[in-house]
Amino acid sequence: MPSSMESNGPRRFDEQEISKILEHASQLDADDGPAEPKSLSGPSNPGTAHGMTLAELQSIGEEAGISKAAVARAAGAIVRGDHLPPERQSLMGLPVGVARTVVFDRQVTDVEWERMVVLFRRTFGTSGVLRGAGSLREWGNGRLRASLEPTAQGGHQLRLSTTKSDAGMFNLLGTVFSVLGLSLTGLVAVKTGFDPSAAWFGPMAIAAGGLMAFARNAIVLPRWFTQRATQMASISAAASEIVSESTTMVERET
């Protein structure tokens, strides 16, 4: 099956992508063997303003002492969207959902999917439940989902998604108690003419409870989003590595 970088002609990477690819490729080579000094600037090339192909990047990488395989893996990460920020679902300005999608240029095998399931269980600390129908597969635990879905190009995409189940409840409680507390406080003020000896404590305590519910979300939700986004980024990178390893092994055997 042709690579997604070549299905519609050679993919051209812009300057920002080129920088990321060379930096990532250098790190991959360093992880695979002894670190050696590498120059990542590459030759001056006016054509880079219009982008560079994988072959051109591999040529630059070789001159800088970076292997072609490392450049190809780093470029594949760009194509799949490994470096893109996660999708964010917000409510009242706070994150309540997070998702990430990784696109593969071929179908994921049964063995690769099983390795990914092990990855999900280890990362999220739960065995979860497996479901499947045809080429569609899913691992889930509550609102946490990892779905392997067929793409129009004949490959698979891995979609990771979750939502914070209690975020809406705390926002609802915050709204109800805040509105009720402030309304009762206003009613007491009107009826007593702002008499300091009036029963202010009850209405103000109700309003404070509502504000505390909002404050809880403001503290908890960003931390939760960061944790889940980090976990999904780690899974995406590892899943891409699983598919890449299998592809490399097949290429070597042939």
PAKOL-870510 format. One record per residue (C-alpha): x, y, z; residue in one letter. Coordinates in pm, whole numbers, plus 32768, in hexadecimal, padded with zeros to 4 digits. Layout:
N
XYZA ...
//
This chain:
254
800080008000M 809481547FADP 80F9823180CAS 801B83568128S 8147843480DEM 814683C07F73E 7FDB836E7F1ES 7FA084C47E80N 8106850B7E16G 822D854C7EFCP 81C486018038R 8277874E8061R 82C687C181C1F 82D58932821ED 83F489D682DEE 835989A08434Q 8319883183E8E 847A88078361I 850B888C84A6S 8433879F8575K 848686748499I 85FF86A784ABL 85F586E38622E 851D85B08661H 85EE84D98575A 87298542862CS 868C84D78776Q 8622838986E1L 878383448669D 880E83A687BDA 871F82B18865D 87878198877AD 88FD81BE87A8G 8A1D828D8833P 89E284028814A 8AB984B18711E 8AD2862486C6P 89D4867C85BAK 899787BD84FBS 882587ED84BBL 883D892683E7S 8864886D829DG 88DA8912815EP 88508A6080F5S 87418A197FF6N 865D8B247F60P 85688A0E7F09G 851189DD8078T 84288B08805AA 83438A227F91H 837688FC807AG 844987C38067M 83F88658801DT 8455853180F8L 856D84D28009A 86008631801DE 85E9862B8197L 869584D981A4Q 87AF856480CDS 87DD868781BEI 87C8859982E4G 88DB84BC8256E 89C085EA8231E 897A863A83A0A 89BC84D2840BG 884D8473843BI 87D2832883ADS 86C88319829DK 85F382358377A 85ED83338493A 8589844B83A4V 847583728312A 83ED8321846CR 83F6848E84D4A 834984F88391A 824183EB83C6G 81F7847F851DA 81B385D08478I 80CC85338373V 80098472847BR 7FDC85AB854EG 809F852A867CD 8117868B86CCH 7FC5873686ACL 7F1B87AB87EDP 7DFB86D6886DP 7C938729881CE 7BED87E2893CR 7A7D87EC8999Q 7A2889108A7DS 790689768B5CL 78F98AD58BEDM 7A638B068B84G 7AE389D08C39L 7B5388868B9AP 7A59876A8BC3V 7ACC86878AA7G 7C0D862989F6V 7C52855A88BEA 7D74850087DBR 7D78844F868AT 7E9B839985E8V 7E7B83358479V 7F33820583EFF 7F6981CB827AD 7F0F805A8295R 7E2B7F7A835FQ 7E9E7F1D84BCV 7ECE7DA684EDT 7E367CD58606D 7F877CB886B3V 7FC37E2F86A0E 7E687E76872EW 7EA97D83884CE 7FED7E3A889BR 7F2F7F83889AM 7E2D7EF6898CV 7F497E998A79V 7FBE80018A55L 7E64808D8AAAF 7E457FB18BDDR 7F9F80078C5DR 7F77817D8C23T 7E1A81A78CB4F 7E38809E8DC2G 7CFD7FDD8D6AT 7CAF7EA28CA4S 7B897F428BE9G 7A9A7E938AFEV 7AE37E238998L 79E27E3B8881R 79FB7E06870BG 79397DEA85C7A 79EA7DB0847CG 7B1A7E928464S 7A907F748576L 7B217F2C86CER 7AFB7FD9881BE 7B8B7FD08978W 7AD080908A82G 7AA780D68BF2N 798481B98C4CG 79A382F68B7CR 7B0982A28B1CL 7B1B821689BAR 7C26819B88C8A 7B8F814E8773S 7C3B80B98645L 7B7581328518E 7B9A80F083A0P 7BF5821B82C7T 7B8B82728165A 7CF3823480F1Q 7CE380C6815CG 7DAA80EF829CG 7D4E81188408H 7D3E823A84F8Q 7D5B82218672L 7C7683148727R 7CA3834B889CL 7B94840E8951S 7B00844F8AA7T 7A2685488B60T 7A1D85AF8CCEK 78DC85148D4CS 78A185F38E7BD 78FF87428DDEA 779D878D8D6AG 770C872E8EBCM 77EF881F8F78F 77A489358E7FN 762F88F78EAAL 764C88F89025L 771E8A329015G 761F8AE38F3CT 74F08A78900CV 75888AC79160F 76238C1090ECS 74DF8C8E9051V 740F8C169179L 74FD8CA5927CG 751D8DF691D0L 73A48E09919BS 735F8DC3930BL 746B8EBC9371T 73C78FC69298G 72718F729327L 72F18F95948CV 739390E09432A 7250916B939EV 717490F594BEK 725B916A95D6T 72EB92A19538G 744B92109559F 742191E096CFD 756D91539753P 74B290809853S 73E48FCE9747A 74138E5D96F5A 75248E8695EEW 75EA8D4D963DF 75048C49959FG 74DD8CEC9447P 764D8D4D9437M 76B78BEC9499A 75E58B60937CI 76858C549286A 77E08BFE930DA 77968A8D92D5G 774C8AD79169G 788F8B9A9141L 79508A7B91E0M 78C2898A90DEA 79428A6F8FC8F 7A928A92907AA 7AB089189093R 7A8688F58F1AN 7B798A138EDAA 7C84895B8FA3I 7C3E87EF8F49V 7BE787FE8DD5L 7D2A889C8D4DP 7DF8879C8E10R 7D1F867F8D94W 7D3A86FC8C2CF 7EB587158C40T 7ED285B58CD1Q 7DF185158BCCR 7E8E85D98AACA 7FE885698B1BT 7F7683FF8B33Q 7ED8840C89DAM 801084A78941A 80E1839089D9S 7FF382858956I 7FED832487FBS 8167832287E5A 817F81BB8863A 806A81418779A 811881E68652S 8259813A86BBE 81A77FE886C7I 8129800F8562V 8277809C84ECS 83387F798585E 825B7E7A84D5S 827D7F2E8388T 83F77F3D83ABT 84097DC883FCM 833B7D7082C7V 84177E4B81EBE 85507DA18271R 84C07C458236E 846C7C9980CCT 
//
